[in-house]
Amino acid sequence: MTTIAERLALAQRRMTLAARQNARQATDITLLAVSKTKPVSDIIAAYAAGQRCFGENYVQEGQQKILELSQQYSDIEWHFIGPLQSNKSRPVAELFHWMHTVDRSKIAHRLNEQRPDTLPPLNVCIQINVSGEASKSGVTNAKDMLALASEIQQLPHLKLRGLMTIPSAEEGTKLLNEFQQMQQLFHQLKQAFPLVDTLSMGMSHDLELAIANGATMVRIGSAIFGARDYGQKPA
Ligand SMILES: *Cc1c(COP(=O)(O)O)cnc(C)c1O
């Protein structure tokens, strides 16, 4: 059996290799360890191996873990990467450092209002629905992306960092197309907002292709923590 530390090292090696193959610096790509459904002991094991950025998908689960760990592990950077109903936004605004799935102005305004004055601005990414499928969340075109970005830019408790996507395709040319479209949208966003620096895409099975297409943050769950058991939890 492999340990979390070994699997983490393997994910880092995959990232380094992919960066090198694309003439990029490995240090320009952040590994976000996605710990949803996993116990805090797994987070602590990854922390002991040097990991500092963790992603959570569910408000209540994330909130519990942060409250349990934040005192002893105060340099963990917490990222919210799940879908968010606007009536559940407060714990995200109060506890997380990053929010990857801002897809509409109502959520942006609520997070801005609920972010405590005592904390630095919440780092946010705009979620893009790159396939345009009705079942997916996210902004579907460049015009809406730029409009939402302008709104976020005016909110003092939010800091616009870039884009995030969950592709619709698992592999093949469709996946490649979606990553390429994301790279183009990211380029467009950077031209309008030169300070954005984050393209959050790529997961356990496709991090190499994401890095080849400009990802600056990959979100890796099962490759580090093993398969998830959704026994009692909605996917
Ligand atoms: C679960 C999840 C991941 C991690 O997926 P793996 O395939 O386990 O690496 C990444 N991003 C989001 C938004 C997720 O929900």
PDBQT file of the ligand as one rigid body, heavy atoms in Angstrom, charges set to zero:
ROOT
HETATM    1  C1  LIG A 301     -13.407  16.314  -6.583  1.00  0.00    +0.000 C 
HETATM    2  C2  LIG A 301     -12.910  17.469  -7.345  1.00  0.00    +0.000 A 
HETATM    3  C3  LIG A 301     -11.578  17.515  -7.807  1.00  0.00    +0.000 A 
HETATM    4  C4  LIG A 301     -10.595  16.378  -7.630  1.00  0.00    +0.000 C 
HETATM    5  O1  LIG A 301     -10.918  15.336  -8.486  1.00  0.00    +0.000 OA
HETATM    6  P1  LIG A 301      -9.965  14.032  -8.600  1.00  0.00    +0.000 P 
HETATM    7  O2  LIG A 301     -10.410  13.428  -9.886  1.00  0.00    +0.000 OA
HETATM    8  O3  LIG A 301     -10.249  13.200  -7.415  1.00  0.00    +0.000 OA
HETATM    9  O4  LIG A 301      -8.577  14.512  -8.655  1.00  0.00    +0.000 OA
HETATM   10  C5  LIG A 301     -11.168  18.660  -8.461  1.00  0.00    +0.000 A 
HETATM   11  N1  LIG A 301     -11.990  19.697  -8.660  1.00  0.00    +0.000 NA
HETATM   12  C6  LIG A 301     -13.264  19.690  -8.243  1.00  0.00    +0.000 A 
HETATM   13  C7  LIG A 301     -14.127  20.873  -8.490  1.00  0.00    +0.000 C 
HETATM   14  C8  LIG A 301     -13.767  18.579  -7.591  1.00  0.00    +0.000 A 
HETATM   15  O5  LIG A 301     -15.043  18.582  -7.191  1.00  0.00    +0.000 OA
ENDROOT
TORSDOF 0
